[in-house]
């Protein structure tokens, strides 16, 4: 999926980043990741609870800590979306990459889930967030000068059943994620930040991990 979005740009990825995004994409096998975030969570903490009735569970976290162990389960699977039809496999839905991130905060574990789907334009992916998929981002895929995979959101929608509403810039969110590799430690790295023009940073995490393919 990532390689398809990047096209020829994929050749500029760090070799280990290339291996990671090709092995954990929808063409490859399911992958488990384990690592430690130097920092993870939301500085808004329990203020996020006010938005949960709108966005649903599995999206906003209510803690902010350092040295946070985490697990990620990536698996390919079909995503059924209301209001979209046609194409191969339409009865089953669209093939995507499902991810569940579990943050092991000292105050208790919390999860953030999402699914990545093929975008509507070259170089783009669609990112549905939360267990109820009520927030949708359009992500632009690029490669940095250091060979990292960079995902940056450009548009935001709210989804309620068949209703899909694009949010104005003031009410949207901006997400930036960079996946890299640290040659000194031999570990994959991730640096992610989600921000709001009104509230500031609503979620962030950065750290390193190792991957272990599942049978």
C-alpha positions in Angstrom: 0.0 0.0 0.0 2.7 2.5 1.0 4.9 1.5 -1.9 2.0 1.9 -4.3 1.3 5.4 -3.0 5.0 6.4 -3.2 5.6 5.0 -6.7 9.2 5.6 -7.9 9.8 7.7 -4.7 9.9 4.4 -2.7 13.4 3.7 -3.9 14.6 6.7 -1.8 13.5 5.0 1.4 16.1 3.8 3.9 16.5 0.0 3.2 15.1 -0.9 6.6 12.1 1.5 6.3 11.4 0.0 2.8 11.5 -3.5 4.4 9.1 -2.4 7.2 6.5 -0.7 5.0 6.5 -3.5 2.5 6.3 -6.3 5.1 3.6 -4.7 7.1 1.5 -3.5 4.2 -1.7 -5.2 3.0 0.3 -7.3 0.5 2.5 -8.7 3.3 1.8 -10.7 6.5 0.4 -9.5 9.8 3.1 -7.9 12.0 3.4 -7.3 15.8 5.5 -4.4 17.0 6.9 -3.8 20.5 8.8 -0.9 21.8 9.0 2.2 24.1 7.8 5.7 23.4 10.1 8.4 24.8 6.9 10.4 25.2 3.3 9.5 24.4 -0.3 10.6 24.9 -2.2 13.9 25.1 -1.4 16.9 27.1 -5.2 17.7 27.1 -5.7 14.5 29.1 -9.3 14.2 30.4 -10.4 17.2 28.4 -10.5 14.7 25.5 -13.5 12.9 27.1 -15.7 15.8 26.0 -15.1 14.8 22.3 -15.5 11.1 22.8 -19.3 11.1 22.2 -18.6 12.6 18.8 -15.5 10.6 17.6 -16.2 7.4 19.5 -13.8 5.1 21.4 -10.4 4.0 20.3 -9.1 7.4 19.3 -8.5 9.9 22.1 -6.3 9.1 25.1 -6.5 10.7 28.5 -2.9 10.4 29.7 0.5 11.9 28.9 3.7 10.1 30.1 7.3 9.4 29.3 9.0 6.0 28.8 5.7 4.4 27.8 5.9 0.7 26.6 3.6 0.0 23.6 2.5 -2.7 21.3 1.1 -2.4 17.8 -0.8 -5.1 15.9 -0.8 -4.5 12.1 -3.0 -6.8 10.0 -4.5 -6.7 6.5 -8.2 -7.0 6.3 -11.4 -5.8 4.6 -13.1 -2.6 5.7 -16.8 -2.2 5.0 -17.7 1.4 4.3 -21.2 2.7 3.9 -21.9 4.9 0.9 -19.1 3.4 -1.3 -19.8 0.7 -3.8 -18.4 -0.9 -6.9 -15.0 -2.3 -7.8 -13.5 -5.8 -7.1 -14.5 -7.3 -3.8 -17.1 -4.6 -3.2 -19.3 -7.1 -1.3 -16.5 -7.6 1.3 -15.4 -4.0 1.4 -12.0 -2.4 0.7 -8.7 -4.0 1.5 -6.8 -2.0 4.1 -4.2 -2.1 6.8 -5.7 -2.3 10.3 -3.6 -1.2 13.3 -4.2 -1.2 17.0 -1.8 0.7 19.2 -1.8 -0.1 22.9 -0.1 2.5 25.2 0.9 0.9 28.5 0.5 4.0 30.7 1.3 3.7 34.4 -2.3 4.8 34.9 -3.6 2.0 32.8 -3.5 0.7 29.2 -5.3 2.7 26.4 -5.7 2.0 22.7 -5.7 4.0 19.5 -7.0 2.2 16.4 -7.2 3.1 12.7 -7.2 1.6 9.2 -5.3 2.8 6.1 -6.9 2.5 2.7 -5.8 3.3 -0.8 -6.4 6.9 -1.6 -8.5 8.6 -4.2 -5.4 10.2 -6.0 -1.8 9.2 -6.6 0.5 9.6 -3.6 -2.5 9.6 -1.2 -3.9 7.3 1.4 -7.2 7.4 3.4 -6.9 7.0 7.2 -10.1 6.1 9.2 -9.6 6.7 12.9 -11.2 5.2 16.0 -13.3 2.1 16.5 -16.3 3.7 14.8 -14.3 5.3 11.9 -15.9 8.6 12.5 -12.8 10.7 11.6 -11.2 10.4 8.1 -8.0 11.9 7.0 -6.4 12.2 3.6 -2.7 11.5 3.9 0.0 12.6 1.5 2.9 10.1 1.3 6.5 11.4 0.7 10.1 10.4 1.4 12.3 12.8 3.4 16.0 13.6 2.6 16.9 11.1 5.4 15.0 8.2 3.8 12.1 8.3 6.2 8.4 7.7 5.2 6.4 10.9 5.9 2.6 10.9 6.1 1.0 14.3 6.3 -2.8 15.0 6.4 -4.3 17.4 4.0 -8.1 17.1 4.5 -10.4 16.0 7.3 -13.9 14.5 7.3 -16.4 13.5 9.9 -18.4 10.3 9.1 -21.8 9.4 10.6 -23.3 6.4 8.8 -23.7 7.3 5.1 -23.0 11.0 5.9 -19.5 12.3 5.2 -18.8 15.9 5.9 -15.6 17.7 5.1 -14.5 19.9 8.0 -13.2 23.5 7.4 -9.6 24.1 8.2 -10.3 25.7 11.6 -12.1 22.5 12.8 -9.9 20.0 11.1 -6.8 18.2 12.5 -3.3 18.0 11.1 -1.4 14.8 11.5 2.3 14.2 10.7 3.9 10.8 11.0 7.5 9.9 10.1 8.8 6.3 10.1 12.5 5.9 10.1 15.4 3.7 11.2 18.2 4.3 13.7 21.4 2.7 12.4 23.1 3.1 15.7 20.5 1.1 17.7 19.2 -1.1 14.8 15.7 -0.1 15.6 12.8 1.3 13.7 11.6 4.8 14.8 8.3 6.6 14.7 7.5 10.3 15.4 3.8 11.2 15.2 1.9 14.4 16.1 -1.8 15.2 15.7 -2.8 18.9 16.2 -5.8 21.1 16.1 -5.8 24.8 15.1 -7.9 25.6 18.1 -6.6 23.1 20.8 -3.0 22.6 19.7 -1.4 19.2 20.0 -4.1 16.6 20.8 -1.9 13.4 20.5 1.8 12.7 20.1 4.1 9.8 20.4 7.7 9.2 19.5 10.1 6.3 20.2 11.6 3.1 18.7 10.5 -0.5 18.2 11.3 -3.9 16.8 9.0 -6.0 14.6 8.1 -9.6 14.7 6.0 -11.2 11.9 3.2 -13.4 13.1 2.3 -16.8 11.5 
